[in-house]
Amino acid sequence: MTASDKAFTGSIPQLYDRLLVPMIFAPYARDLAQRVDAHQPRDVLETAAGTGAVTSALASVLPESTRITATDLNEPMLLQAKTRLSNKPQITWQPADALALPFSEASFDVVACQFGVMFFPDRIKGYAEARRVLRPGGRFLFNVWDRIEENEFADVVHQALQSIFPDNPPQFMIRTPHGYHDAGRIRSDLIAAGFNEIAIETITHRSRAASPQDPAVAFCQGTPMRSEIESRSAPDLEAATKGAADALARRFGSGAIEGRIQALMISAAA
């Protein structure tokens, strides 16, 4: 992972929230929130909350008496989340590094993280921090994307960019979002951090978009891959986005499109 992989700045939070959240994140957010609710927590910590897809789902299913602390390393992402959820008094928003959480030991019943651990520079350390702030018997619930080949929109965009930039193609998608999908490695990292009762489940959904342009813009301009594209001298961002949209249209058609998305859901006990 490079430093730019964590740079959700400029217009990225808005595009991410408008396009990627309904396209790929929303169904997994609902699933994760329901799993959190099943543990009947009093205090929930969300790490890598992004623009609030899971935060919103949690606020919808959990009793108002349940306290939700939503954190993210990128304050612009939290600011975007707050624009939609400012009327939820049970949510506390706080910039925080998941590898150095500013909370006391045994403060939460559940720690939840949606598609964030792939961005941790030291995953065992991040897991150990989650375990530290969990109460005895508490649960760490998180998900990660499966191989990029199992996520069709992302794979088509990635392959298109390999052709558009043959000498130096952007590798963000396979390096980070789709770079941590080996169940054996995930289990070993959790055990090293002190977790037990580890369960890993594969969950498949369908991703839908109004047109090929939407996922092309979402991945090329609404993720940190944007900086990789912009760092190349040619073609420019708009031309690269058009090339990705054209590839999606050839694969799925020119109207409303849909494709498979797949992720791993992980549960571990403190």
C-alpha angles and dihedrals in degrees: 000000000000128000090253091059088077097045106112095166141131112019093343096097092053095047091043091052096044099043114015099042096061093033101054113349105053100072092049091046091057091048093049093047092052090051090051091049091053089067092055094223126191094199125030127186118200117196124195088016093170112183093344107266093142093033090059092046091049092051089052097053106028123080114260087244090067111095116224120197110193117195138176136169090228110070093193088063092051091048089055090050092051092056088069101034105037091117094062107096092184090067121085115193119209134164107232142157110238089215093057107029115193094222135101124254117277095015101134140048094207135021113199128189126177116203092327108108091074086070095053109112088208111026097183089054090048091049091048090053091052090051092047094058094043121097116239108287092016122143134240108205121183144142137216133192118261122229113316090242088066091054106067105192092047092046094051092049091047093050091047091054091050087061096041092052103030096163097048112008121188110257101184095113097054094032098056122001092039098026102091110053106117106118093203092054092046091051092048092049091051092049090050088054091053102259126139139181089052118184124183122190132180115228124190127194138166119253118212133195133179091232141349088262093068099061090039091056092040096056100032098042106016099056134054087265083084091076091051091053094044091051090063115086096225147054097027127230095270093049092048090049091051090050090053091048091050090052091050091050092052091051102038108015135259100275130056108337139194137190143171123280123187135186142167120245115207131194123184133174125227 
